[in-house]
Amino acid sequence: MSFRGKLRVRPRRYRRPFNGYEVCRQLKEHELTRHIPVLFATGATSPEEQQRALQVGGVDFLSKPYHEETVQARVLRYSKLPSL
């Protein structure tokens, strides 16, 4: 699969598994996708995990248990941001 010839994703058997940090890092490396706000949602709660998510370009971090109102508010907030 390719994203307008710029971002290429190889079939799973030819690449190492992706995690959210790697996906975010790759999105932020490409001109066409770097403006997309990335909100991390995970069961991890450590300050180190949160810091890592922000360091790779995430705009926010949600830990389980998720509260529907909080998720909706944050998604709405980041969907209204001008391109970063």
N, C-alpha and C positions, 0 to 999 in steps of 0.2 A: 504494500500500500504506500502511496506517496501523497504528500501534501503539496500540490502544485510544483512537484519536482524539487522542492527544497528540503522537506523533512521526510526522511525515509525510515520506515519501520520494517525490519526484516521478519520473516516467519519465525515463530518461537523456537523452532529446532536449531536455528542458526545464531541465536543471540542469548545472552544471559537474561535471567528474569528481571523485569523492571519492578521498582518499588515507587512509591509516591514521590520520594525525594528525587529520584533519577528522572521521572517523567517531568516534574516541575523544572528541574535544571535544564532539561532539553527544550522545554517550551520557552524558557527565558533566554536561551541562546539564539533563537531564530527570530528574525525581524517580523515575520508574519504572525507569530504567536506570542511574543513577549508581553503584549498588552493584556493578555488574558489573566484575570485575577485567579489565583489558586488558593482555595480554602481547604486546609487539611482537616479531615474528620477521621479520628482514630481512637483506639482504646488506650493508646499510650498517654501517660499523664506526667512523665518526668519533665523537668525544666530543660534538660538536655535535648529531648525529642522536640519540644516546642521551639527551642532555639535553632535547632537544625532545620526545621521546617521554614522558619523565617529567613535563615541564612541562604537557603537555596532559591528563595524568591516568593515563598508563600505570603499571602496578605493576612492570614488569620489561622487559628488553630482551634478546633472543637474536639473535646474529649467526651467519651461515653460516660454516662448515658446522655444521649442527645435529647434536648427539649425542643419540640417542634417549633414553638414560637421563636426561640433563639436562633435556630437554623434559618427559619424564614426571614427574620430580621437581618441577619448577616448576609444572606444571599442577596436580598433586596439592596442592602447597603452597597455591596461590591458590584452589583450589576449597574448601579447608577454612577459609579466612578468614571471620570474621564480617563482616557487611555493613559496608562502609567508610563 
